[in-house]
Structures are given as structure tokens and as C-alpha cells.
């Protein structure tokens, strides 16, 4: 799958799939929180634990979204007869 195919699939899924939209929104919210944490000059132990947990959750969401993108592209390439 090309980069362009993946991007086109993501845009299509955002339009037609509410689950994909929800995952993308959650991913974005986690990214926003991570940005807040990473711009701080000092992180407490609690903040560092939160940072690691957020990165893991964000990666899990990205994995789910990528799985959906691949499935979407496969369906487009070889639609059921």
C-alpha cells in the first residue's frame, strides 16, 4: 500500500466510519496531552508515568486505526463478488 493510498483510506474512513473517527479523536486528545507534558521543563515521577501510559495508549489506537486502513484498502482492491 502506498502512502497516498493509506492517506486516501484514512480520509475516507473519517467520512464513513464512526469507530475510526472516534479512534482518531481519542488519538488526537492523547497527542494534545502528550504535547503539554513534553513541553514542560520538568516532569514529576507521576508525569513521567502518565507520559509512558499515554504513549502506549496512543500507539495502541494507532495500531487499531492502521488495521482498519489496511482492511479498507483490501476491500477497495478486491471487493466481494
Secondary structure as the mmCIF struct_conf table of DSSP 4:
data_model
#
loop_
_struct_conf.conf_type_id
_struct_conf.id
_struct_conf.beg_label_comp_id
_struct_conf.beg_label_asym_id
_struct_conf.beg_label_seq_id
_struct_conf.end_label_comp_id
_struct_conf.end_label_asym_id
_struct_conf.end_label_seq_id
HELX_RH_AL_P HELX_RH_AL_P1 UNK A 3 UNK A 16
HELX_RH_AL_P HELX_RH_AL_P2 UNK A 18 UNK A 38
TURN_TY1_P TURN_TY1_P1 UNK A 39 UNK A 39
BEND BEND1 UNK A 40 UNK A 41
HELX_RH_AL_P HELX_RH_AL_P3 UNK A 45 UNK A 77
BEND BEND2 UNK A 78 UNK A 78
#
